[in-house]
Amino acid sequence: MSDFTLLTPRETEVAKLLALGLSCREIADRFGRDVKTIDTHRLFVLRKLGLANTAQLARVAIREGFVSMHDEVDDG
């Protein structure tokens, strides 16, 4: 069981958007940050949660109720 409470507020935002299918580029554009910064957040999220990749993150996030398959991404 992954503990999403270990994540910082920014890591939580990035994790949710990744789990909902956004790319690091899309998240970087949304937050006005460099793609490398978002990729670093992604790596920290995966490490803290003991996951190997973003696909695992999405599965775990849905299974544990961190996101819902019915959640939608805001356009802004």
C-alpha positions as CSV (number, residue, x, y, z in Angstrom):
1,M,0.0,0.0,0.0
2,S,1.4,3.4,-1.1
3,D,1.3,6.3,1.3
4,F,0.4,9.4,-0.7
5,T,0.7,11.5,2.5
6,L,4.5,11.2,2.2
7,L,4.4,13.6,-0.8
8,T,4.9,17.4,-0.7
9,P,2.0,19.6,-1.9
10,R,3.7,20.1,-5.3
11,E,4.5,16.3,-5.6
12,T,0.8,15.6,-4.8
13,E,-0.3,17.9,-7.6
14,V,2.1,16.4,-10.0
15,A,1.2,12.8,-9.0
16,K,-2.5,13.5,-9.5
17,L,-1.9,15.0,-13.0
18,L,0.4,12.2,-14.0
19,A,-2.1,9.6,-12.8
20,L,-4.8,11.3,-14.9
21,G,-2.6,11.0,-18.0
22,L,-0.8,14.3,-18.4
23,S,2.8,14.3,-19.6
24,C,5.6,16.1,-17.8
25,R,5.6,18.6,-20.7
26,E,1.9,19.3,-20.1
27,I,2.3,19.7,-16.4
28,A,5.3,21.9,-16.9
29,D,3.3,24.2,-19.2
30,R,0.5,24.3,-16.7
31,F,2.7,25.3,-13.8
32,G,5.1,27.5,-15.8
33,R,8.0,25.3,-14.9
34,D,10.8,23.6,-16.8
35,V,10.1,20.0,-17.9
36,K,13.2,18.9,-15.9
37,T,11.7,20.2,-12.7
38,I,8.5,18.3,-13.2
39,D,10.4,15.2,-14.2
40,T,12.4,15.5,-10.9
41,H,9.0,15.7,-9.0
42,R,7.9,12.6,-10.9
43,L,11.1,10.8,-9.9
44,F,10.7,11.8,-6.2
45,V,7.0,10.7,-6.3
46,L,7.9,7.3,-7.7
47,R,10.8,6.8,-5.2
48,K,8.7,7.8,-2.2
49,L,5.9,5.5,-3.2
50,G,8.2,2.6,-4.2
51,L,6.9,2.5,-7.8
52,A,8.8,1.8,-11.0
53,N,6.9,4.0,-13.5
54,T,4.0,6.3,-14.2
55,A,1.7,3.4,-15.3
56,Q,2.1,1.9,-11.8
57,L,1.4,5.3,-10.3
58,A,-1.8,5.5,-12.2
59,R,-2.9,2.0,-11.2
60,V,-2.1,2.6,-7.5
61,A,-3.6,6.0,-7.5
62,I,-6.9,4.7,-8.8
63,R,-6.9,1.6,-6.6
64,E,-6.3,3.6,-3.4
65,G,-8.8,6.4,-4.3
66,F,-6.1,9.1,-4.7
67,V,-7.7,9.8,-8.1
68,S,-10.8,8.5,-9.8
69,M,-11.2,7.2,-13.3
70,H,-14.0,9.7,-13.5
71,D,-11.8,12.7,-12.5
72,E,-11.2,15.3,-15.2
73,V,-8.3,17.6,-15.7
74,D,-9.0,21.3,-15.5
75,D,-7.9,23.3,-18.5
76,G,-6.0,25.7,-16.4
